Amino acid sequence: MAVDSMPPIVYTQLNYLLTHSPHSIKVEQIWSGSKNPGLLDRFTLAIPFCLDYIKWDVIYNAQFPLLAPDIVFGPEDENFRPYPAGGEGDLKPKNSLSDWNCKDPTRLLSLILELRSLYMAYQKKRVGEVDDERLKFEINTIYSREGIEMYMSSGVDKVIYPVSRKYLAMASAPRLKLVSSPELKAFFSIDEFRLPSWLEGMCMAEYLPTLEEMLESQIRDSISSIEVRRKFITALAIPFGRPVESDPVFCRKATFLACSGVFTFLHFHSHPGNAPIKSAILQDYPWSPRWDVVEMADRIFDYLVEECLNFKKHCNEVLVQQR
């Protein structure tokens, strides 16, 4: 982020938003609307909503940075009026814009969170106005559940919790698609998760508890697997020594330097004219879920010692052929 090119008041508020928001808000682009193009005073925020992102432009005025910013919503949300204008003489309720304090670094975050909450209510209202009895029934059965977000775009209704559902105008089973956040996808593959069957006559309120229970169980297993892999890498360090590098978060990869006598195996690059001799990728190493991690590490070590001898023999044969 170009700190030196942004008015300090604007930067302070944006930085507070990015570091304290409960949602993973991202800045997509920063640009200038000032007569001085070196002053960056507007930016686009990508705000997580309904398992996707909504993009809003935040427009400050570099010449008058003490003023509250304007917020420009997406082209599909031209009817979204979070702060409707009241009639003449009406008492207008306070909101984050009317109560703006440029010296308070939390105000931009408060504004965006308030607008997101109003936008969620706006989208729920839009979906609720769809003239379809089955959709109304489904919404009513899950409406009280925490975390429900709904979004209607281009005539398509999506009810999210955390299943993305494209509604069909019939009483048959809905098409269900599981979508995860990037953080969850990093250690749990939703592509391999099998959704529970949708039984005839079932509604979402009956389906979701089973789905949640299955997800929670598999996520717990994934978390447990990280600890198992961590212990395995630790056990490998006993016969092989400390790893050259390893994945400290998910423990999916570890690299060890293997030596057998004066024969050392290194990963290196060489000129194409003098290509190194490489062994095939070893995939048939001993493994069993019944072994503890120490036994598994010892068996892999013994296996590699034997493979080293076979690879030495192969290298000697290649050298003899090249003479």
C-alpha positions as CSV (number, residue, x, y, z in Angstrom):
1,M,0.0,0.0,0.0
2,A,1.4,3.4,-1.0
3,V,1.5,5.0,2.5
4,D,3.3,8.2,1.4
5,S,0.8,8.9,-1.4
6,M,-2.3,8.7,0.8
7,P,-3.6,11.4,3.2
8,P,-2.6,10.2,6.7
9,I,-6.1,10.4,8.0
10,V,-7.4,8.2,5.2
11,Y,-4.5,5.7,5.5
12,T,-5.0,5.4,9.3
13,Q,-8.7,4.5,8.8
14,L,-8.1,2.1,6.0
15,N,-5.3,0.3,7.9
16,Y,-7.5,0.0,11.0
17,L,-10.2,-1.6,8.8
18,L,-7.9,-4.1,7.2
19,T,-6.3,-5.2,10.6
20,H,-9.5,-5.2,12.8
21,S,-12.3,-6.3,10.5
22,P,-14.0,-9.6,11.5
23,H,-14.3,-10.3,7.7
24,S,-11.4,-10.8,5.4
25,I,-11.8,-7.5,3.5
26,K,-9.4,-6.9,0.7
27,V,-8.3,-3.7,-1.2
28,E,-8.5,-4.4,-4.9
29,Q,-7.3,-1.1,-6.3
30,I,-6.2,2.4,-5.1
31,W,-6.4,5.4,-7.3
32,S,-6.5,9.2,-7.3
33,G,-9.4,11.5,-8.0
34,S,-7.5,14.6,-7.0
35,K,-6.1,17.4,-9.2
36,N,-2.8,16.1,-7.8
37,P,-2.6,12.6,-9.2
38,G,0.1,11.7,-6.6
39,L,-2.5,11.8,-3.9
40,L,-4.4,8.5,-3.6
41,D,-7.8,9.1,-2.0
42,R,-10.1,6.4,-3.2
43,F,-10.1,2.6,-3.3
44,T,-12.2,-0.5,-4.0
45,L,-13.0,-2.8,-1.2
46,A,-13.8,-6.5,-1.8
47,I,-16.1,-7.5,1.1
48,P,-17.0,-11.1,1.8
49,F,-20.7,-11.7,1.5
50,C,-22.8,-14.8,0.7
51,L,-19.6,-16.9,0.0
52,D,-18.5,-14.4,-2.6
53,Y,-17.4,-10.8,-2.6
54,I,-19.3,-7.5,-3.1
55,K,-17.2,-4.6,-4.3
56,W,-17.7,-1.1,-3.1
57,D,-15.7,2.0,-4.0
58,V,-14.8,4.2,-1.1
59,I,-14.3,7.8,-2.3
60,Y,-12.5,10.3,-0.1
61,N,-11.5,13.8,-1.2
62,A,-7.8,14.4,-0.8
63,Q,-8.4,18.2,-0.7
64,F,-10.8,17.8,2.2
65,P,-9.8,14.6,4.0
66,L,-11.8,15.5,7.1
67,L,-15.0,14.9,5.3
68,A,-16.8,11.5,5.4
69,P,-16.2,9.4,2.3
70,D,-18.8,8.5,-0.4
71,I,-19.6,4.9,-0.9
72,V,-20.4,3.7,-4.5
73,F,-22.2,0.3,-4.6
74,G,-22.1,-2.2,-7.4
75,P,-24.1,-1.8,-10.7
76,E,-26.7,-4.4,-9.6
77,D,-27.4,-2.6,-6.3
78,E,-28.7,0.7,-7.7
79,N,-31.9,0.2,-5.6
80,F,-30.0,-0.3,-2.4
81,R,-30.6,2.8,-0.2
82,P,-29.1,2.2,3.2
83,Y,-29.9,5.7,4.5
84,P,-33.1,6.8,2.9
85,A,-33.8,10.6,2.9
86,G,-36.6,11.6,5.2
87,G,-39.2,14.2,4.6
88,E,-38.7,17.8,5.4
89,G,-38.8,18.3,9.1
90,D,-38.4,14.6,9.9
91,L,-35.9,13.6,12.5
92,K,-33.2,11.6,10.8
93,P,-31.8,8.7,12.8
94,K,-28.0,8.8,13.4
95,N,-25.8,6.5,11.4
96,S,-22.1,6.1,10.8
97,L,-22.0,8.8,8.1
98,S,-24.0,11.4,9.9
99,D,-22.0,10.9,13.1
100,W,-18.6,10.9,11.2
101,N,-15.5,11.8,13.2
102,C,-12.4,11.9,11.0
103,K,-10.0,11.7,14.0
104,D,-11.5,8.3,15.1
105,P,-9.6,5.5,13.2
106,T,-12.4,3.1,13.8
107,R,-15.1,5.0,11.8
108,L,-14.4,3.6,8.4
109,L,-14.7,0.0,9.7
110,S,-17.9,0.9,11.6
111,L,-19.3,2.4,8.4
112,I,-18.5,-0.7,6.3
113,L,-19.9,-3.1,8.9
114,E,-23.0,-1.1,9.3
115,L,-23.6,-1.0,5.5
116,R,-22.9,-4.7,5.2
117,S,-25.5,-5.4,7.8
118,L,-28.0,-3.2,6.0
119,Y,-27.1,-4.8,2.7
120,M,-27.8,-8.3,4.2
121,A,-31.2,-7.1,5.3
122,Y,-31.8,-5.6,1.9
123,Q,-31.0,-8.9,0.1
124,K,-33.1,-10.9,2.5
125,K,-36.0,-8.7,1.7
126,R,-35.5,-9.1,-2.0
127,V,-35.4,-12.9,-1.7
128,G,-38.5,-12.9,0.5
129,E,-40.4,-11.0,-2.2
130,V,-39.9,-13.8,-4.7
131,D,-43.4,-15.3,-5.5
132,D,-42.7,-18.9,-4.8
133,E,-44.3,-20.9,-2.0
134,R,-41.6,-23.5,-1.8
135,L,-38.9,-20.9,-1.5
136,K,-40.8,-19.0,1.2
137,F,-41.3,-22.2,3.1
138,E,-37.6,-23.1,2.9
139,I,-36.6,-19.6,4.1
140,N,-39.0,-19.6,7.0
141,T,-37.6,-23.0,8.3
142,I,-34.0,-21.7,8.4
143,Y,-34.5,-18.0,8.9
144,S,-33.7,-18.1,12.6
145,R,-30.4,-19.9,12.2
146,E,-27.3,-17.9,12.8
147,G,-25.2,-17.1,9.8
148,I,-27.9,-17.1,7.1
149,E,-27.0,-14.9,4.2
150,M,-29.1,-14.5,1.0
151,Y,-28.4,-12.9,-2.3
152,M,-30.4,-12.5,-5.5
153,S,-28.6,-11.7,-8.7
154,S,-29.9,-11.6,-12.2
155,G,-33.1,-13.4,-11.3
156,V,-31.3,-16.2,-9.5
157,D,-31.9,-16.8,-5.8
158,K,-29.1,-18.2,-3.6
159,V,-29.7,-19.1,0.0
160,I,-26.5,-19.5,1.9
161,Y,-25.8,-21.5,5.1
162,P,-23.1,-22.5,4.2
163,V,-24.6,-24.3,1.2
164,S,-25.0,-22.5,-2.1
165,R,-28.4,-23.4,-3.4
166,K,-29.8,-22.4,-6.8
167,Y,-33.5,-22.7,-6.4
168,L,-35.6,-24.7,-8.9
169,A,-39.3,-23.8,-9.3
170,M,-40.4,-27.3,-8.4
171,A,-40.8,-29.3,-5.2
172,S,-37.9,-31.7,-6.0
173,A,-34.5,-31.8,-4.3
174,P,-32.5,-28.6,-4.7
175,R,-29.1,-28.5,-6.4
176,L,-26.6,-28.2,-3.6
177,K,-23.0,-27.1,-3.9
178,L,-20.7,-26.9,-0.9
179,V,-18.4,-23.8,-1.0
180,S,-15.7,-23.1,1.6
181,S,-13.6,-20.1,2.5
182,P,-9.9,-20.0,1.5
183,E,-8.9,-20.5,5.1
184,L,-10.9,-23.8,5.3
185,K,-10.0,-25.0,1.9
186,A,-6.3,-24.8,2.9
187,F,-6.6,-27.9,5.1
188,F,-9.9,-29.5,4.2
189,S,-10.8,-30.5,0.6
190,I,-14.5,-29.9,0.0
191,D,-14.1,-31.4,-3.5
192,E,-13.8,-34.9,-1.8
193,F,-16.7,-34.3,0.6
194,R,-19.8,-36.2,-0.3
195,L,-23.0,-34.4,0.5
196,P,-25.6,-36.5,2.4
197,S,-28.5,-37.7,0.4
198,W,-31.6,-35.6,0.1
199,L,-34.6,-37.7,1.1
200,E,-38.0,-37.3,-0.5
201,G,-40.1,-34.7,1.3
202,M,-37.1,-33.2,3.1
203,C,-36.7,-29.5,3.8
204,M,-33.5,-27.5,4.4
205,A,-34.2,-27.3,8.2
206,E,-34.0,-31.2,8.3
207,Y,-31.1,-31.4,6.0
208,L,-28.7,-28.9,7.5
209,P,-28.1,-30.5,10.9
210,T,-27.0,-33.8,9.2
211,L,-24.7,-31.8,6.9
212,E,-23.2,-29.8,9.7
213,E,-22.5,-32.9,11.8
214,M,-20.7,-34.6,8.9
215,L,-18.7,-31.5,8.1
216,E,-17.7,-31.0,11.8
217,S,-16.6,-34.6,12.0
218,Q,-14.4,-34.5,8.9
219,I,-12.9,-31.1,9.9
220,R,-12.0,-32.5,13.3
221,D,-10.4,-35.5,11.5
222,S,-8.4,-33.1,9.2
223,I,-7.2,-31.2,12.3
224,S,-6.2,-34.4,13.9
225,S,-4.3,-35.5,10.8
226,I,-2.1,-32.4,11.0
227,E,-0.9,-33.5,14.5
228,V,-0.3,-37.0,13.2
229,R,1.8,-35.7,10.3
230,R,3.7,-33.4,12.7
231,K,4.6,-36.4,14.9
232,F,5.7,-38.4,11.9
233,I,8.1,-35.6,10.7
234,T,9.5,-35.5,14.2
235,A,10.0,-39.3,14.1
236,L,11.7,-39.1,10.7
237,A,14.3,-36.7,12.2
238,I,15.6,-39.5,14.5
239,P,17.1,-41.6,11.7
240,F,17.5,-38.9,9.1
241,G,18.5,-35.9,11.1
242,R,16.7,-32.5,11.1
243,P,14.8,-31.8,7.9
244,V,16.3,-29.3,5.4
245,E,12.8,-27.8,5.1
246,S,9.3,-28.7,6.2
247,D,5.7,-27.3,6.1
248,P,5.3,-26.0,9.7
249,V,1.5,-25.3,9.3
250,F,-0.1,-28.3,7.7
251,C,2.9,-30.7,7.9
252,R,2.2,-32.0,4.4
253,K,5.8,-31.9,3.1
254,A,9.3,-32.4,4.6
255,T,12.7,-32.5,2.8
256,F,15.6,-34.5,4.3
257,L,19.2,-34.9,3.1
258,A,20.0,-38.6,2.7
259,C,23.5,-39.9,2.8
260,S,24.8,-43.5,2.5
261,G,28.6,-43.7,3.0
262,V,30.2,-41.3,0.7
263,F,27.2,-41.3,-1.6
264,T,25.1,-38.2,-1.0
265,F,21.8,-37.5,-2.6
266,L,21.2,-33.9,-3.4
267,H,18.6,-32.0,-5.3
268,F,20.4,-29.8,-7.8
269,H,20.3,-28.2,-11.2
270,S,22.8,-29.0,-13.9
271,H,23.6,-27.8,-17.5
272,P,21.5,-29.8,-20.0
273,G,24.7,-31.0,-21.6
274,N,25.7,-32.8,-18.4
275,A,22.3,-34.0,-17.0
276,P,22.4,-35.7,-13.7
277,I,21.4,-39.3,-13.2
278,K,18.0,-39.4,-11.4
279,S,16.2,-42.2,-9.8
280,A,12.5,-42.8,-10.3
281,I,10.1,-41.3,-7.8
282,L,9.8,-43.9,-4.9
283,Q,6.2,-44.6,-4.2
284,D,6.2,-48.2,-2.9
285,Y,7.8,-47.4,0.4
286,P,6.6,-49.4,3.4
287,W,3.6,-47.9,5.1
288,S,0.8,-49.1,7.4
289,P,-1.8,-47.2,9.5
290,R,-1.2,-49.9,12.2
291,W,2.4,-48.8,12.8
292,D,3.3,-46.1,15.2
293,V,5.3,-43.1,13.7
294,V,8.7,-44.3,15.1
295,E,8.3,-47.8,13.5
296,M,7.2,-46.2,10.2
297,A,10.2,-43.8,10.2
298,D,12.6,-46.7,10.9
299,R,11.1,-48.9,8.1
300,I,11.3,-46.0,5.6
301,F,14.9,-45.4,6.6
302,D,15.8,-49.1,6.0
303,Y,14.0,-49.0,2.7
304,L,16.0,-46.0,1.6
305,V,19.3,-47.6,2.6
306,E,18.4,-50.5,0.3
307,E,17.3,-48.2,-2.5
308,C,20.6,-46.3,-2.1
309,L,22.5,-49.5,-2.8
310,N,20.4,-50.2,-5.9
311,F,20.8,-46.7,-7.1
312,K,24.6,-46.8,-6.7
313,K,24.6,-50.0,-8.8
314,H,22.5,-48.3,-11.4
315,C,24.8,-45.3,-11.6
316,N,27.9,-47.5,-12.0
317,E,26.3,-49.4,-14.8
318,V,25.4,-46.1,-16.6
319,L,29.0,-44.8,-16.2
320,V,30.4,-48.1,-17.7
321,Q,28.1,-47.7,-20.7
322,Q,29.3,-44.1,-21.2
323,R,33.0,-45.0,-21.4
